[in-house]
Amino acid sequence: MALVFPPHQIANISVPSGPLIDSAIELAYEHLTLQAFNHVMRSFLFGVVIAAHLLTPSDKFDAQVHALSAILHDLGWDKVGSFVSKDKRFEVDGAIAARDFLSKSKHAKHWPHHRVQLVWDSIALHTNPSISMYKENEVRLCGLGIAADFLGPDGSPPGSLSHDEYDAIVKQYPRTGFVQMVKDVFIGLCQTKPDTTYDNGVGDIGEAYVKGYSRDGHRFTDFLNHTEETLGP
């Protein structure tokens, strides 16, 4: 499928655009499978809609930071492999790749450190809602947009995403094969770098689907038992 850029509006809500966002979309399209690309684009647009409904004009919110964070949040799933490390969680790989992208882009050469850090935080924390929901609006909305792709409008904050808005975004970037793609990516992570999966949800997929995968010795109870055995109670 050819690269599809987002519309300028979704349900009369303006969608951020510009050369930097376009180049981020092109990077995501180059490095992600179609299913993963459609996921990050849906996550971006869900976040745009949710922000429009939840935030007030006085709320501090950098729409460009949110856009870049959402679009680039799964570069740690890079099908090419150039952004995938041997020893880091996929979220951290994605955050580092996004930071490197910004450092090299002529369209972001005047970005201050705090904007780059917000992108890094948004991506690194997107699978940890118990933390990200209490961070800056950019981080929180990135997480909410991504969550909406798993939970739908009924699982999003009340009044933040209607079924019509959800359907319009899914029509633009279809969900076909999404769930199986996520399972396949997580299975691959459990097989190729299991040490990055034991303390997070990826390990749940490993336990369910990967033969020989085990968290034994890697749970917090194991850590405490080791502490007690070596240092005392």
Accessible surface in RSA format (square Angstrom, percent):
REM  Atomic radii and reference values for relative SASA: ProtOr
REM  Chains: A
REM  Algorithm: Lee & Richards
REM  Probe-radius: 1.40
REM  Slices: 20
REM RES _ NUM      All-atoms   Total-Side   Main-Chain    Non-polar    All polar
REM                ABS   REL    ABS   REL    ABS   REL    ABS   REL    ABS   REL
RES MET A   1   117.35  60.8  51.83  34.3  65.52 156.0  46.78  39.8  70.57  93.5
RES ALA A   2    80.25  73.8  63.74  98.4  16.52  37.6  72.32 101.8   7.93  21.0
RES LEU A   3    49.28  27.4  26.56  19.0  22.72  57.1  26.68  18.7  22.60  60.8
RES VAL A   4    46.40  30.5  43.54  39.4   2.86   6.9  46.39  40.3   0.01   0.0
RES PHE A   5    82.87  41.5  70.63  43.7  12.25  31.9  70.63  42.8  12.25  35.0
RES PRO A   6    20.37  14.8   7.49   6.8  12.88  46.8   7.49   6.2  12.88  80.0
RES PRO A   7    40.75  29.7  27.92  25.5  12.83  46.6  39.52  32.6   1.23   7.6
RES HIS A   8   142.92  78.1 135.86  94.4   7.06  18.1  97.26 100.2  45.66  53.1
RES GLN A   9    97.53  54.5  83.36  60.9  14.17  33.7  23.33  49.7  74.20  56.3
RES ILE A  10     9.61   5.5   7.84   5.8   1.78   4.3   9.61   6.9   0.00   0.0
RES ALA A  11    57.43  52.8  19.35  29.9  38.08  86.6  36.15  50.9  21.28  56.4
RES ASN A  12   134.92  93.0 110.11 106.4  24.81  59.7  24.24  58.3 110.68 107.0
RES ILE A  13    27.67  15.7  24.51  18.3   3.17   7.6  27.67  19.9   0.00   0.0
RES SER A  14    80.14  67.7  67.68  90.3  12.46  28.7  38.76  82.5  41.38  58.0
RES VAL A  15     9.41   6.2   0.92   0.8   8.49  20.4   1.13   1.0   8.28  22.5
RES PRO A  16    30.10  21.9  17.14  15.6  12.96  47.1  29.38  24.3   0.73   4.5
RES SER A  17    70.36  59.5  43.45  58.0  26.91  62.0  17.83  38.0  52.53  73.6
RES GLY A  18    22.49  27.7   0.00   N/A  22.49  27.7  21.07  57.8   1.42   3.2
RES PRO A  19    86.87  63.3  78.49  71.5   8.38  30.5  84.37  69.7   2.49  15.5
RES LEU A  20     3.69   2.1   2.71   1.9   0.98   2.5   2.71   1.9   0.98   2.6
RES ILE A  21     2.68   1.5   2.60   1.9   0.08   0.2   2.60   1.9   0.08   0.2
RES ASP A  22    51.22  35.9  51.22  51.0   0.00   0.0   8.42  19.8  42.80  42.7
RES SER A  23    31.49  26.6  27.39  36.5   4.10   9.4  27.87  59.3   3.62   5.1
RES ALA A  24     0.00   0.0   0.00   0.0   0.00   0.0   0.00   0.0   0.00   0.0
RES ILE A  25     0.38   0.2   0.38   0.3   0.00   0.0   0.38   0.3   0.00   0.0
RES GLU A  26    87.57  50.3  83.24  63.0   4.34  10.3  25.20  48.7  62.37  50.9
RES LEU A  27    29.70  16.5  27.04  19.3   2.66   6.7  29.14  20.5   0.56   1.5
RES ALA A  28     0.00   0.0   0.00   0.0   0.00   0.0   0.00   0.0   0.00   0.0
RES TYR A  29    67.90  31.7  63.52  36.1   4.38  11.4  47.03  35.3  20.87  25.7
RES GLU A  30   106.18  61.0  95.14  72.0  11.04  26.3  37.19  71.9  68.99  56.3
RES HIS A  31    14.87   8.1  14.87  10.3   0.00   0.0   8.39   8.7   6.47   7.5
RES LEU A  32     2.34   1.3   0.28   0.2   2.06   5.2   0.29   0.2   2.05   5.5
RES THR A  33    51.16  36.4  48.07  48.7   3.09   7.4  50.38  67.7   0.79   1.2
RES LEU A  34    71.15  39.6  61.08  43.7  10.07  25.3  64.37  45.2   6.77  18.2
RES GLN A  35    63.50  35.5  60.56  44.3   2.95   7.0   6.39  13.6  57.11  43.3
RES ALA A  36     2.30   2.1   2.30   3.6   0.00   0.0   2.30   3.2   0.00   0.0
RES PHE A  37     0.58   0.3   0.58   0.4   0.00   0.0   0.58   0.4   0.00   0.0
RES ASN A  38     6.54   4.5   6.54   6.3   0.00   0.0   0.06   0.1   6.48   6.3
RES HIS A  39     1.56   0.9   1.56   1.1   0.00   0.0   0.00   0.0   1.56   1.8
RES VAL A  40     0.00   0.0   0.00   0.0   0.00   0.0   0.00   0.0   0.00   0.0
RES MET A  41     0.00   0.0   0.00   0.0   0.00   0.0   0.00   0.0   0.00   0.0
RES ARG A  42     0.49   0.2   0.49   0.2   0.00   0.0   0.00   0.0   0.49   0.3
RES SER A  43     0.42   0.4   0.02   0.0   0.40   0.9   0.02   0.1   0.40   0.6
RES PHE A  44     0.00   0.0   0.00   0.0   0.00   0.0   0.00   0.0   0.00   0.0
RES LEU A  45     0.34   0.2   0.22   0.2   0.12   0.3   0.25   0.2   0.09   0.3
RES PHE A  46     0.00   0.0   0.00   0.0   0.00   0.0   0.00   0.0   0.00   0.0
RES GLY A  47     0.00   0.0   0.00   N/A   0.00   0.0   0.00   0.0   0.00   0.0
RES VAL A  48    12.65   8.3   8.39   7.6   4.26  10.3  10.78   9.4   1.87   5.1
RES VAL A  49     0.25   0.2   0.25   0.2   0.00   0.0   0.25   0.2   0.00   0.0
RES ILE A  50     0.00   0.0   0.00   0.0   0.00   0.0   0.00   0.0   0.00   0.0
RES ALA A  51     7.11   6.5   5.35   8.3   1.76   4.0   5.61   7.9   1.50   4.0
RES ALA A  52    52.86  48.6  17.69  27.3  35.16  80.0  30.33  42.7  22.52  59.7
RES HIS A  53    85.18  46.6  53.19  37.0  31.99  81.8  37.26  38.4  47.92  55.8
RES LEU A  54    58.40  32.5  33.13  23.7  25.27  63.5  34.91  24.5  23.49  63.2
RES LEU A  55    29.32  16.3  12.75   9.1  16.57  41.7  12.77   9.0  16.55  44.5
RES THR A  56    73.26  52.1  65.46  66.4   7.80  18.6  66.61  89.5   6.65  10.1
RES PRO A  57   147.93 107.8 106.44  97.0  41.49 150.8 120.29  99.3  27.64 171.8
RES SER A  58   106.70  90.2  68.32  91.2  38.39  88.4  56.92 121.2  49.78  69.7
RES ASP A  59    57.38  40.2  40.66  40.5  16.72  39.5   5.33  12.5  52.05  51.9
RES LYS A  60   172.86  84.3 159.71  98.0  13.15  31.3 114.96 103.5  57.91  61.7
RES PHE A  61    56.89  28.5  26.25  16.3  30.64  79.7  27.19  16.5  29.70  85.0
RES ASP A  62    36.83  25.8  29.82  29.7   7.00  16.6  19.55  46.0  17.27  17.2
RES ALA A  63    41.39  38.1  37.13  57.3   4.26   9.7  37.17  52.3   4.22  11.2
RES GLN A  64    55.27  30.9  52.77  38.6   2.49   5.9  14.89  31.7  40.37  30.6
RES VAL A  65     0.00   0.0   0.00   0.0   0.00   0.0   0.00   0.0   0.00   0.0
RES HIS A  66     1.45   0.8   1.45   1.0   0.00   0.0   0.00   0.0   1.45   1.7
RES ALA A  67     0.00   0.0   0.00   0.0   0.00   0.0   0.00   0.0   0.00   0.0
RES LEU A  68     0.00   0.0   0.00   0.0   0.00   0.0   0.00   0.0   0.00   0.0
RES SER A  69     0.00   0.0   0.00   0.0   0.00   0.0   0.00   0.0   0.00   0.0
RES ALA A  70     0.40   0.4   0.40   0.6   0.00   0.0   0.40   0.6   0.00   0.0
RES ILE A  71     0.00   0.0   0.00   0.0   0.00   0.0   0.00   0.0   0.00   0.0
RES LEU A  72     0.18   0.1   0.00   0.0   0.18   0.5   0.18   0.1   0.00   0.0
RES HIS A  73     0.27   0.1   0.27   0.2   0.00   0.0   0.00   0.0   0.27   0.3
RES ASP A  74     1.18   0.8   0.99   1.0   0.18   0.4   0.00   0.0   1.18   1.2
RES LEU A  75     0.02   0.0   0.02   0.0   0.00   0.0   0.02   0.0   0.00   0.0
RES GLY A  76     1.32   1.6   0.00   N/A   1.32   1.6   0.00   0.0   1.32   3.0
RES TRP A  77    24.76   9.9   7.21   3.5  17.56  41.2  13.00   6.9  11.76  19.1
RES ASP A  78     8.99   6.3   0.00   0.0   8.99  21.2   0.00   0.0   8.99   9.0
RES LYS A  79   118.65  57.9  79.51  48.8  39.14  93.2  49.39  44.5  69.26  73.8
RES VAL A  80    93.06  61.2  59.37  53.7  33.69  81.2  65.76  57.1  27.30  74.1
RES GLY A  81    35.39  43.6   0.00   N/A  35.39  43.6  22.36  61.3  13.03  29.2
RES SER A  82    80.12  67.7  38.74  51.7  41.38  95.3  49.14 104.7  30.98  43.4
RES PHE A  83    52.48  26.3  39.79  24.6  12.69  33.0  46.84  28.4   5.64  16.1
RES VAL A  84    56.63  37.3  35.17  31.8  21.46  51.7  35.81  31.1  20.81  56.5
RES SER A  85    28.52  24.1  14.94  19.9  13.58  31.3  24.84  52.9   3.68   5.2
RES LYS A  86   193.78  94.5 173.58 106.5  20.19  48.1 120.25 108.2  73.53  78.3
RES ASP A  87   104.34  73.1  78.66  78.3  25.68  60.7  37.28  87.7  67.06  66.9
RES LYS A  88    78.26  38.2  74.74  45.9   3.52   8.4  47.98  43.2  30.28  32.3
RES ARG A  89    54.59  22.9  50.83  25.9   3.76   9.0  27.95  38.2  26.64  16.1
RES PHE A  90     5.59   2.8   4.04   2.5   1.54   4.0   4.04   2.5   1.54   4.4
RES GLU A  91     3.33   1.9   3.33   2.5   0.00   0.0   0.66   1.3   2.68   2.2
RES VAL A  92    41.24  27.1  41.24  37.3   0.00   0.0  41.24  35.8   0.00   0.0
RES ASP A  93     4.96   3.5   2.35   2.3   2.60   6.2   1.39   3.3   3.56   3.6
RES GLY A  94     0.00   0.0   0.00   N/A   0.00   0.0   0.00   0.0   0.00   0.0
RES ALA A  95     0.00   0.0   0.00   0.0   0.00   0.0   0.00   0.0   0.00   0.0
RES ILE A  96    46.47  26.4  46.47  34.6   0.00   0.0  46.47  33.5   0.00   0.0
RES ALA A  97     5.38   4.9   1.10   1.7   4.28   9.7   3.50   4.9   1.88   5.0
RES ALA A  98     0.00   0.0   0.00   0.0   0.00   0.0   0.00   0.0   0.00   0.0
RES ARG A  99   100.14  42.0  99.49  50.7   0.66   1.6  30.29  41.4  69.86  42.3
RES ASP A 100    59.06  41.4  59.03  58.8   0.03   0.1  10.03  23.6  49.03  48.9
RES PHE A 101    31.59  15.8  22.93  14.2   8.67  22.5  30.12  18.3   1.47   4.2
RES LEU A 102     3.28   1.8   0.96   0.7   2.32   5.8   1.20   0.8   2.08   5.6
RES SER A 103    88.45  74.7  45.21  60.3  43.24  99.6  48.33 102.9  40.12  56.2
RES LYS A 104   170.62  83.2 135.59  83.2  35.03  83.4  91.96  82.8  78.66  83.8
RES SER A 105    17.74  15.0   5.86   7.8  11.88  27.4  13.08  27.9   4.66   6.5
RES LYS A 106   154.23  75.2 138.02  84.7  16.21  38.6  85.71  77.1  68.52  73.0
RES HIS A 107    79.64  43.5  52.28  36.3  27.37  70.0  32.67  33.7  46.98  54.7
RES ALA A 108     5.59   5.1   0.08   0.1   5.51  12.5   0.30   0.4   5.28  14.0
RES LYS A 109   150.68  73.5 114.09  70.0  36.59  87.1  67.50  60.8  83.17  88.6
RES HIS A 110   158.54  86.6 132.27  91.9  26.27  67.2 103.28 106.4  55.26  64.3
RES TRP A 111    32.68  13.1  11.49   5.6  21.18  49.7   8.37   4.5  24.31  39.4
RES PRO A 112    60.58  44.1  49.66  45.3  10.92  39.7  60.58  50.0   0.00   0.0
RES HIS A 113   137.70  75.3 124.59  86.6  13.11  33.5  94.61  97.5  43.09  50.1
RES HIS A 114   106.46  58.2 102.39  71.2   4.08  10.4  74.95  77.2  31.51  36.7
RES ARG A 115    43.89  18.4  43.89  22.4   0.00   0.0  12.55  17.2  31.33  19.0
RES VAL A 116    25.35  16.7  25.15  22.8   0.21   0.5  25.15  21.8   0.21   0.6
RES GLN A 117    68.35  38.2  67.37  49.2   0.98   2.3  28.50  60.7  39.85  30.2
RES LEU A 118    21.43  11.9  21.42  15.3   0.01   0.0  21.42  15.0   0.01   0.0
RES VAL A 119     0.12   0.1   0.12   0.1   0.00   0.0   0.12   0.1   0.00   0.0
RES TRP A 120    58.59  23.5  58.14  28.1   0.45   1.1  58.23  31.0   0.36   0.6
RES ASP A 121    19.47  13.6  19.32  19.2   0.15   0.4   1.51   3.5  17.97  17.9
RES SER A 122     0.42   0.4   0.00   0.0   0.42   1.0   0.00   0.0   0.42   0.6
RES ILE A 123     0.00   0.0   0.00   0.0   0.00   0.0   0.00   0.0   0.00   0.0
RES ALA A 124    12.35  11.4   5.26   8.1   7.09  16.1   5.26   7.4   7.09  18.8
RES LEU A 125    38.22  21.3  38.22  27.3   0.00   0.0  38.22  26.8   0.00   0.0
RES HIS A 126    17.12   9.4   5.85   4.1  11.27  28.8   2.30   2.4  14.82  17.2
RES THR A 127    59.43  42.3  32.73  33.2  26.70  63.6  38.74  52.0  20.69  31.3
RES ASN A 128    42.78  29.5  40.09  38.7   2.69   6.5   3.65   8.8  39.13  37.8
RES PRO A 129    78.72  57.4  77.30  70.5   1.42   5.2  77.53  64.0   1.18   7.4
RES SER A 130    93.50  79.0  70.55  94.2  22.95  52.9  53.98 115.0  39.51  55.4
RES ILE A 131    90.63  51.6  86.25  64.3   4.38  10.6  89.60  64.5   1.03   2.8
RES SER A 132     0.39   0.3   0.39   0.5   0.00   0.0   0.13   0.3   0.26   0.4
RES MET A 133    49.35  25.6  39.72  26.3   9.63  22.9  31.87  27.1  17.48  23.2
RES TYR A 134   186.93  87.3 151.39  86.1  35.54  92.5 108.24  81.3  78.69  97.0
RES LYS A 135    69.01  33.7  50.33  30.9  18.68  44.5  32.22  29.0  36.79  39.2
RES GLU A 136    80.98  46.5  70.54  53.4  10.45  24.9  44.53  86.1  36.45  29.8
RES ASN A 137    31.45  21.7  27.10  26.2   4.35  10.5   0.41   1.0  31.04  30.0
RES GLU A 138     6.69   3.8   6.69   5.1   0.00   0.0   0.00   0.0   6.69   5.5
RES VAL A 139     0.84   0.5   0.10   0.1   0.74   1.8   0.10   0.1   0.74   2.0
RES ARG A 140    59.18  24.8  59.18  30.2   0.00   0.0  11.75  16.1  47.42  28.7
RES LEU A 141     0.00   0.0   0.00   0.0   0.00   0.0   0.00   0.0   0.00   0.0
RES CYS A 142     0.44   0.3   0.00   0.0   0.44   1.0   0.24   0.6   0.20   0.2
RES GLY A 143     6.13   7.6   0.00   N/A   6.13   7.6   1.87   5.1   4.26   9.5
RES LEU A 144    23.54  13.1  21.75  15.6   1.79   4.5  21.90  15.4   1.64   4.4
RES GLY A 145     0.00   0.0   0.00   N/A   0.00   0.0   0.00   0.0   0.00   0.0
RES ILE A 146     9.53   5.4   9.53   7.1   0.00   0.0   9.53   6.9   0.00   0.0
RES ALA A 147    35.23  32.4  29.72  45.9   5.51  12.5  35.06  49.4   0.17   0.4
RES ALA A 148     1.19   1.1   0.00   0.0   1.19   2.7   0.96   1.4   0.23   0.6
RES ASP A 149     1.76   1.2   0.00   0.0   1.76   4.2   0.00   0.0   1.76   1.8
RES PHE A 150   109.48  54.8  75.66  46.9  33.83  88.0  78.97  47.9  30.52  87.3
RES LEU A 151   107.84  60.1  85.28  61.0  22.56  56.7  90.51  63.6  17.33  46.6
RES GLY A 152    12.25  15.1   0.00   N/A  12.25  15.1   9.83  27.0   2.42   5.4
RES PRO A 153    18.79  13.7   9.86   9.0   8.93  32.4   9.94   8.2   8.84  55.0
RES ASP A 154   123.24  86.3  89.45  89.0  33.78  79.9  40.46  95.2  82.78  82.6
RES GLY A 155    39.77  49.0   0.00   N/A  39.77  49.0  20.78  57.0  18.99  42.5
RES SER A 156    13.11  11.1   0.89   1.2  12.23  28.2   4.01   8.5   9.10  12.7
RES PRO A 157    38.68  28.2  30.67  28.0   8.02  29.1  36.72  30.3   1.96  12.2
RES PRO A 158   133.22  97.1 107.66  98.1  25.56  92.9 117.98  97.4  15.24  94.7
RES GLY A 159    73.23  90.3   0.00   N/A  73.23  90.3  44.04 120.9  29.19  65.4
RES SER A 160     0.07   0.1   0.00   0.0   0.07   0.2   0.00   0.0   0.07   0.1
RES LEU A 161    10.03   5.6   0.00   0.0  10.03  25.2   0.66   0.5   9.36  25.2
RES SER A 162    53.49  45.2  42.20  56.3  11.28  26.0  48.49 103.3   5.00   7.0
RES HIS A 163   101.87  55.7  99.39  69.1   2.49   6.4  73.52  75.8  28.35  33.0
RES ASP A 164   115.85  81.1 108.38 107.9   7.47  17.7  31.57  74.3  84.28  84.1
RES GLU A 165    16.49   9.5  15.74  11.9   0.75   1.8   4.32   8.4  12.17   9.9
RES TYR A 166    34.52  16.1  34.52  19.6   0.00   0.0  20.91  15.7  13.61  16.8
RES ASP A 167    81.20  56.9  75.68  75.3   5.51  13.0  27.91  65.7  53.29  53.1
RES ALA A 168    45.42  41.8  32.01  49.4  13.42  30.5  39.35  55.4   6.08  16.1
RES ILE A 169     0.00   0.0   0.00   0.0   0.00   0.0   0.00   0.0   0.00   0.0
RES VAL A 170    30.55  20.1  29.92  27.1   0.63   1.5  29.92  26.0   0.63   1.7
RES LYS A 171   178.18  86.9 153.54  94.2  24.64  58.7 105.34  94.8  72.85  77.6
RES GLN A 172    57.83  32.3  46.14  33.7  11.69  27.8   4.96  10.6  52.88  40.1
RES TYR A 173     0.00   0.0   0.00   0.0   0.00   0.0   0.00   0.0   0.00   0.0
RES PRO A 174    55.17  40.2  52.92  48.2   2.25   8.2  53.10  43.8   2.07  12.9
RES ARG A 175    68.89  28.9  61.40  31.3   7.49  17.8  24.35  33.3  44.54  27.0
RES THR A 176   115.77  82.3  98.95 100.3  16.82  40.1  82.39 110.7  33.38  50.5
RES GLY A 177    38.91  48.0   0.00   N/A  38.91  48.0  26.78  73.5  12.13  27.2
RES PHE A 178     4.79   2.4   3.04   1.9   1.74   4.5   3.04   1.8   1.74   5.0
RES VAL A 179    86.94  57.2  84.20  76.2   2.74   6.6  84.88  73.8   2.06   5.6
RES GLN A 180    98.79  55.2  95.98  70.1   2.81   6.7  48.27 102.7  50.52  38.3
RES MET A 181    16.45   8.5  11.64   7.7   4.80  11.4  15.42  13.1   1.03   1.4
RES VAL A 182    16.38  10.8  16.38  14.8   0.00   0.0  16.38  14.2   0.00   0.0
RES LYS A 183    61.15  29.8  61.15  37.5   0.00   0.0  21.75  19.6  39.39  42.0
RES ASP A 184    77.84  54.5  67.35  67.0  10.49  24.8  27.62  65.0  50.21  50.1
RES VAL A 185    34.76  22.9  25.91  23.5   8.86  21.3  33.25  28.9   1.51   4.1
RES PHE A 186    30.33  15.2  30.33  18.8   0.00   0.0  30.33  18.4   0.00   0.0
RES ILE A 187    37.78  21.5  37.78  28.1   0.00   0.0  37.78  27.2   0.00   0.0
RES GLY A 188    24.07  29.7   0.00   N/A  24.07  29.7  23.93  65.7   0.15   0.3
RES LEU A 189    14.84   8.3  14.03  10.0   0.81   2.0  14.03   9.9   0.81   2.2
RES CYS A 190     3.98   3.0   0.00   0.0   3.98   9.4   0.00   0.0   3.98   4.3
RES GLN A 191   116.11  64.9  83.32  60.9  32.79  78.1  26.30  56.0  89.80  68.1
RES THR A 192   109.77  78.1  75.87  76.9  33.90  80.8  73.04  98.1  36.73  55.5
RES LYS A 193    10.71   5.2   6.21   3.8   4.50  10.7  10.71   9.6   0.00   0.0
RES PRO A 194    43.32  31.6  43.32  39.5   0.00   0.0  43.32  35.8   0.00   0.0
RES ASP A 195   114.76  80.4  92.53  92.1  22.23  52.6  32.27  75.9  82.49  82.3
RES THR A 196    13.11   9.3   6.45   6.5   6.67  15.9   9.22  12.4   3.89   5.9
RES THR A 197     1.07   0.8   1.07   1.1   0.00   0.0   1.07   1.4   0.00   0.0
RES TYR A 198    38.10  17.8  29.72  16.9   8.38  21.8   9.96   7.5  28.14  34.7
RES ASP A 199   111.75  78.3  76.32  76.0  35.43  83.8  46.87 110.3  64.88  64.7
RES ASN A 200    22.14  15.3   9.40   9.1  12.74  30.7  20.57  49.5   1.57   1.5
RES GLY A 201    45.96  56.7   0.00   N/A  45.96  56.7  30.38  83.4  15.58  34.9
RES VAL A 202     7.30   4.8   6.63   6.0   0.67   1.6   6.63   5.8   0.67   1.8
RES GLY A 203     0.00   0.0   0.00   N/A   0.00   0.0   0.00   0.0   0.00   0.0
RES ASP A 204    80.49  56.4  73.99  73.6   6.51  15.4  27.10  63.8  53.39  53.2
RES ILE A 205    33.07  18.8  33.07  24.6   0.00   0.0  33.07  23.8   0.00   0.0
RES GLY A 206     0.00   0.0   0.00   N/A   0.00   0.0   0.00   0.0   0.00   0.0
RES GLU A 207    82.71  47.5  51.17  38.7  31.54  75.1  25.05  48.5  57.66  47.1
RES ALA A 208    70.93  65.2  31.87  49.2  39.07  88.9  42.70  60.1  28.23  74.8
RES TYR A 209   114.88  53.6  81.33  46.3  33.55  87.3  62.70  47.1  52.18  64.3
RES VAL A 210    20.25  13.3  11.01  10.0   9.23  22.3  13.30  11.6   6.95  18.8
RES LYS A 211   208.12 101.5 174.45 107.0  33.68  80.2 126.88 114.2  81.24  86.5
RES GLY A 212    78.29  96.6   0.00   N/A  78.29  96.6  42.49 116.6  35.80  80.2
RES TYR A 213    28.87  13.5   3.80   2.2  25.08  65.2  11.29   8.5  17.59  21.7
RES SER A 214    49.78  42.1  38.24  51.0  11.54  26.6  36.72  78.2  13.06  18.3
RES ARG A 215    29.87  12.5  29.41  15.0   0.46   1.1   7.03   9.6  22.85  13.8
RES ASP A 216   101.60  71.2  86.54  86.1  15.06  35.6  31.49  74.1  70.11  69.9
RES GLY A 217    56.14  69.2   0.00   N/A  56.14  69.2  28.15  77.3  27.99  62.7
RES HIS A 218    89.11  48.7  63.36  44.0  25.75  65.9  38.33  39.5  50.77  59.1
RES ARG A 219   102.36  43.0  94.52  48.2   7.84  18.7  46.35  63.3  56.01  33.9
RES PHE A 220   139.44  69.8 127.01  78.7  12.44  32.4 130.75  79.3   8.70  24.9
RES THR A 221    85.10  60.5  84.06  85.2   1.04   2.5  74.88 100.6  10.22  15.5
RES ASP A 222    43.35  30.4  36.98  36.8   6.38  15.1  10.20  24.0  33.16  33.1
RES PHE A 223   122.14  61.1 114.95  71.2   7.19  18.7 121.32  73.6   0.82   2.4
RES LEU A 224    89.24  49.7  86.19  61.7   3.05   7.7  86.36  60.7   2.88   7.7
RES ASN A 225    77.09  53.2  76.11  73.6   0.98   2.4  14.33  34.5  62.76  60.7
RES HIS A 226   107.19  58.6 105.59  73.4   1.60   4.1  66.72  68.8  40.48  47.1
RES THR A 227    44.97  32.0  43.86  44.5   1.10   2.6  38.01  51.1   6.95  10.5
RES GLU A 228    94.51  54.3  87.60  66.3   6.91  16.5  24.85  48.1  69.66  56.9
RES GLU A 229   142.97  82.1 103.56  78.4  39.41  93.8  48.08  93.0  94.89  77.5
RES THR A 230    82.07  58.4  47.54  48.2  34.52  82.3  49.86  67.0  32.21  48.7
RES LEU A 231   150.61  83.9 113.51  81.2  37.09  93.2 119.99  84.3  30.62  82.4
RES GLY A 232    28.31  34.9   0.00   N/A  28.31  34.9  19.05  52.3   9.26  20.7
RES PRO A 233   161.23 117.5  94.80  86.4  66.43 241.5 126.49 104.4  34.74 215.9
END  Absolute sums over single chains surface
CHAIN  1 A    11759.2       9077.2       2682.1       6973.5       4785.7
END  Absolute sums over all chains
TOTAL         11759.2       9077.2       2682.1       6973.5       4785.7
